[in-house]
């Protein structure tokens, strides 16, 4: 990025607003917004994300940045009446990161910048509190040493523990000024030993180095991992906020806290948050000391409590959403340090959205944008059986709901290692920090013995949708010995199974059985949303789903191969079947019938095999059409990669060899082995399958078409309403489709003549090869519908064999940032998506009334659903369990598009 000489890189808090998140980051934009609202925000300024981008791309700060920072620092010093690091009365500042999207704990913060050997005594005199001054100084050296100079943070922790042990006290608040002077001296020795330089005494050097460290923290491993996990773009950069310090560690009339305008775990209104007397903000977030509930602030400092409640109401009304607030009280004076739209659990998201509608703060369209398909999917996970026999071993704070079961592990490395081996694990720590992110992602759930709902573990777990229990104080966690001890003295060793309930905070020994979610019971029709005993969450889900269904344009179908799956899909809201895979009807015991067909040497053998298959197919289709009566059913003709229906060549060879050595009869196996050798393919997914198989094996597709047509005629005779679509798979050229279509139309005409029933069966194709997408205009001449098979289309566009590459190198590609997400999970818009878009346009140009859908796994992926809405498909099709997610996201896509059009 070239630097523009007219570009402004620094904004005072009085200059910005909440709409400038791209430029000022979330924290800076919201500090400016609170300043504009007249709330008590300590003065300061924000260095823009553009400055960070220049720094990251060029390796040095913009030329103009230093002068701009100097000008804003001068203005801040005039406003505060003192200078940065001034010996007799120092101005101290914090330097904090602040990206556009919240990344809790992932980037760096340094507090108390401006303290030095000289100014610490001036601060002590001004505050009339020597202990406070030296405590602030040791915090600066500790944070600066770790985040700016790269010193191992445990060295400082160990030195602090030694000081507490020497005085025989448990908390750092029990250390007096003399003790802290010794700690500072020891901390400075650590800095010198580890870096080869003294801790910097020049306050401006401290600030400049801290700003640079925040820029660099954008590209730390943990920050990059978090961005990949949350799908945050890597080129946004972070802003830097320089804010005048206010102190919560001045004594019992001071403190720091985090508050939520509603419970981020449940969504219920009330007083939620944590407060810690005589502390700075990092103490709360890090979970180093256990906090008291925010409600207790009323008895500690009634004036500040009342003011905070009023400010919280102001902010929630202004932002029209749950707000997450950080504050400090300095000797009875309340200061607001941050606000943002708070992260919340999936259940809270649905409850809060409907509550805000009822309060008139937002409309239904906005409520729909406040929830996501991923959150709905979380609500469909099972929960612990309330009636099961359990052994409760502890209880903490319900920080992020869900029912998680796994083996106890006590560090992130083990969590990742065991998870990759297929083990389900629960990560147990005293408290988590950003370095634990790998383990948190790998674990089924997180359990900590310290911290509250606003600790690092809680905030990150809620953002990821992970089950989390925090602050289980009665559990003693010993990470070095890899064990946890309960209040009764029982010991849980690494590898022992534990269960944690993020909805109640309860911790159990062993595996607790789970039961279906009430949300699933609602979708299954076993719980009525209007019933008196209906869960409040179910009511909220019902209301939002009803609105999504009213506004969505995309219809949602199911991928279902039998009547049972079809019936469940219909209960979940499916509007038809977008993919019935007929080959799945011949797995298990029926495999022999397809095997006989493939291996037939003569016309008579082939005809016999087809006659055996016909009634089985017809029976399956009758059940399927009955289950989906009145709704479209797309039946894909047989598309088996041959290796799925033939015996394993090695296993069969061994069987033949053993039979020959024992002189046992083996004629059938020998014939089978010869056929397997003849038909063996190096890459069966690109071999004799789909339309190719139908053209090579005479009578195969016509048998299936006859079974479909006869089943449809039978249902019509029974007063049913079958709406059948026949799909020809793996077409690459219109000539293939024309041949199959001609044969199919002949068979349908024969069935009509035989039954006297008029049949209207649509004939179309699956677009799953790049050539089919490129020649879609030609193919549409013979196709009444397209269904995009995005699984195979992704394989053929990328040249990937899904079964191989996901296990071999996808992990490395994700870690290196080549993929933000697997292209098999979310559609590759630039490659695969471009082919889909062009095929839609070409198909409609040839046949304006062509029906267009998608039946690959992407049909149930939230982000992909938005893309399919955008390119103009008529429907998406997905597995039954994902139908509610697709319905919700189709509604969100429509509401989002309508909102964009109105703007």
KACORKA-V489864 format. One line per field, one symbol per residue. ss: DSSP state (H for helix, E for strand, C for the rest). psi: psi as a letter, one per 20 degrees, with the letter a starting at -180 (. if undefined). A space follows every 50 residues. Layout:
ss=???
psi=???
This chain:
ss=CCCCCCCCCEEECCCCCHHHHHHHHHHHHHHHHHHHCCCCCCCEEEECHH HHHHHHHHCCCCCCHHHHHHHHHHHHHHHHCCCECCCCCCECEEEEEEEC CCCCCCCCEEEEECCCCCHHHHHHHHHCCHHHHHHHHHHHHHHHHHHCCC CCHHHHHHHHHHHHHHHCCCCHHHCCHHHHHHHHHHHHHHHHHHHCCCCC CCHHHHHHHHHHHHHHHCCCHHHHHHHHHHCCCCCCCEEEEEEECCCCCC CCCCEEEEEEEECCCCCCEEEEEEEEECCCHHHHHHCCCCCEEHHHHHHH CHHHHHHHHHHHHHHHHHHCCCEEEEEEEECCEEEEEEEEECCCCHHHHH HHHHHHHHCCCCCHHHHHHCCCHHHHHHHCCCEECCCCCCEEEEECEEEE CCEEEEEEECCHHHHHHHHHCCCCEEEEECCCCHHHHHHHHHCCEEEECC CCCCCHHHHHHHHHCCEEEECCCCCEEECCCCEEECCCCCEEECCCEEEE ECCCCEEEECCCCEECCHHHHHHCCCCCCCCCCCCHHHHHHHHHHHHHHH HCCCEEEEECCCHHHHHHHHHCCCCEEEEEEHHHHHCHHHHHHHHHHHHC CCHHHHHHHHHHHHHHHHHHHHHHHHHCCCCEEEEECCCCCHHHCCCCHH HHHHHHHHHHHCCCCCHHHHHHHHHHHHHCCCCHHHCCCCHHHHHHCCCH HHHHHHHHHHHHHHHHHCCCCCEEEEEECCCCCHHHHHHHHHHHHHHHHH HHHHHCCCCCCEEEEEECCHHHHHCHHHHCCCCCEEEECHHHHHHHHHCC CHHHHHHHCHHHHHHCCCCCCCCCCCCCCCCHHHHHHHHHHHHHHHCCCC EEEECCHHHHCHHHHHHHHHHCCCEEEECHHHHHHHHHHHHHHHHHHHHH HHC
psi=pqpphippippqhihariikhhgirgggghggghghijqnppqarpprhh ggggghhijqqqhigghgggghgghggghikrqpjpghmppqqqoqrnrg ppmojhaqqprkpiqrhgihhgggghilnhggghghghgghggggghgik qohhgggghghhghhhilqhqiiipaggghghggggghhggghhijqqpp iohhgggghgghhgghihkqghghgggggjlpqijhrqrppopppqpiki aijraqrpqqiroihhiqqaopaqqoqlrrhhhghikhqprqqhhihhhg ngghgggghgggggghhgilrpqppprqpolippppiqqrpqqrrgghgg ggghghghijhrrhghhhiirrhhgghhiiqrrqohjqpqnpirpbpnho rropprppqjqhghggghghjjqpqppprgqrrhijgghhhhqhrppqir rbijrggggggghikqppprkmhipopnhhjlrpprhiiqporpiqpqpp oihijqpqpappqqrqqhhghghijipphiqhjpqhggggggghhggghh iqgpqprqopirhghggghhhijqkapiooohhiikrchihhghghghip hrhggghgghhhhghggggghggghghkpiqqoooprpmpphhiiqqphg ghgggggghghilqpkgghghggghgghipqhnhikcnrchgghhhnpig hhggggggghgghghghjkrmpnpppppqkpiqhhghgghgggghggghg hghhijpppnpqparpojqhhgghkhgghihjpiqqoonighhgghgikq oghghhhgjhghhghijgphqpiigppnhhfghhggghhgggghhgnhjp ppapjrhiijpghhhhghggikqhrqprqghighghgghhghgghghghh hh.
